[in-house]
Amino acid sequence: MSWRPQYRSSKFRNVYGKAASREHCFDGVPITKNVHDNHFCAVNARFLAIVTESAGGGSFLVIPLEQTGRIEPNYPKVCGHQGNVLDIKWNPFIENIIASCSEDTSVRIWEIPEGGLKRNMTEAVLELYGHSRRVGIVEWHPTTNNILLSAGYDYKVLIWNLDVGEPVKMIDCHTDVILCMSFNADGSLLANTCKDKKLRVVEPRSGRVLQEASCKNHRVNRVVFLGSTKRLLTTGVSRWNTRQIALWDQEDLSMPLIEEEIDGLSGLLFPFYDADTHMLYLAGKGDGNIRYYEIGSEKPYLSYLMEFRSPAPQKGLGVMPKHGLDVSACEVFRFYKLITLKGLIEPISMIVPRRSETYQEDIYPMTPGTEPALTPDEWLSGVNRDPILMSLKEGYK
C-alpha cells in the first residue's frame, strides 16, 4: 500500500487579500481611542460609519462609500449621544437606517439622508431607554424587519420592536457583562459569551437557556454561529494564556468538537464567518494579519488556508455585506480596517483568482438579500423563516 499525502481540493486555497490603494482609502478620520472590544465601524453597500474621538459626548461619521480620500476635519457627524458610542450597526434591510448604543444607557436609531450628511445630525428617529447601565452591543435580527437586540452592563439583553419603539422581551440569564451575541441563520437562536466564562445558546423569544458551557480551559471571548451547520465557533484564551479557537455542536456544549491554539499574542481574536464559502477569517485586535480557514463538515473540520499580512495594526474591522462586493473581480469578502495611528480606514478585498471573464456561479451561491422574511409580530408570535435569498449576478459588470 503506497503512502499518499492527504490532498484536499478546494476552490479557496489560493484566496489572497488585496489592500486598496491609498486613494481608495478613507484618510484623516479621528478614530475613537476607546478601549472597548468592539469594531467601532459598520459598513453596507452605500455608507461607511466610524465611531470618532470627540469631546463631551459620543459621535460617529457616516461617509458615502464613493467619497474616498481625505475627510475634512469639520465633516458633519451624527452626535446625539451624551456618552461615548460603543457600538454601531446598519439595518440589514434598510440601507440608510443605523442603530447606535452608548455609555449614556440609550440605544438610538438614525435615518441618514440620501446622499449622506450635509450638517451635524442630533435628532434620532427613535431613542430607546430600557437599560440601567451603559449599553455595549446592538445586533439586528437577521430575517425580521425592525427587531433589534441590545446588551448592557446591567447584564440584560433587551429585544426591541421598533414598530412600537419599546422593549418586548428581556433576557435575564447572565451573571456578568455580555461580551458578544450572534444569531443563527434564521434568527431562532442566539448564542452569547459572557464575562462569567460561560457560552450560552438561548431561545431569544422565551429567554430560555437551551445549552450552556462552562469553559474552564478555554476562556471564551467571541462567538459566531456557522451559518445553518448547527455549529458554533468561539475565540478565547487557554489557561496558558495563548489564543485559541474552539468549535462546538450547538445541541451539545458539554465538550468542544475541537480546540486549536493559534498563537501567544494577547489581542482579542475577532472571528468572521462567510456561510456562502464556508470560510472563517480570524483577525486579532492590534495585529496586522488576518488568517483564514475553510470549515468542513467532517474531521478535522478546520483547514488552514493562508494569511493576509500587513505591518499596520487593526483596531477593528467592518465587513461589507455580500451584495456590496465586486463580483466581477471575484471578490468573496471585504474588510474595512481601522488603523488608528494613521487615522486611516483601509479596504481589504479577499479575492479568488480566476482567469475566466464570466460570472462565477460556484463561488457566489444564492445569498441572504435585503428583503426581510418576517414582520416583528410574526417573529414574536413564534414563526421562523429562512432568509430570503438573492443572486449576485445582477451586480456583475
Summary of the structure (lengths in Angstrom):
residues: 397
radius of gyration: 20.4
end to end distance: 50.7
largest distance: 73.8
contacts: 1293
relative contact order: 0.14
helix: 6%
strand: 46%
